[in-house]
Amino acid sequence: MASLDRVKVLVLGDSGVGKSSLVHLLCQNQVLGNPSWTVGCSVDVRVQ
């Protein structure tokens, strides 16, 4: 069995540019239909 590599990614940018939507698309493989403002921080995990 192959070992799992761990990668941590920090996404930074101006407000309203789509950071949460991009991370949701990469982690959940679906477009975020009606995104709301993220206040503070958000953590998403993708395991392959």
Contacts in CASP RR format, 6 or more apart in sequence:
PFRMAT RR
TARGET T0000
AUTHOR 0000-0000-0000
METHOD contacts of the structure
MODEL  1
MASLDRVKVLVLGDSGVGKSSLVHLLCQNQVLGNPSWTVGCSVDVRVQ
4 47 0 8 1.000
11 19 0 8 1.000
11 22 0 8 1.000
11 23 0 8 1.000
12 19 0 8 1.000
13 19 0 8 1.000
15 37 0 8 1.000
16 37 0 8 1.000
18 35 0 8 1.000
19 38 0 8 1.000
20 32 0 8 1.000
20 35 0 8 1.000
20 38 0 8 1.000
20 42 0 8 1.000
21 31 0 8 1.000
21 32 0 8 1.000
21 35 0 8 1.000
23 42 0 8 1.000
23 44 0 8 1.000
24 30 0 8 1.000
24 31 0 8 1.000
24 32 0 8 1.000
24 35 0 8 1.000
24 44 0 8 1.000
25 31 0 8 1.000
25 32 0 8 1.000
26 46 0 8 1.000
27 44 0 8 1.000
27 45 0 8 1.000
27 46 0 8 1.000
28 44 0 8 1.000
END
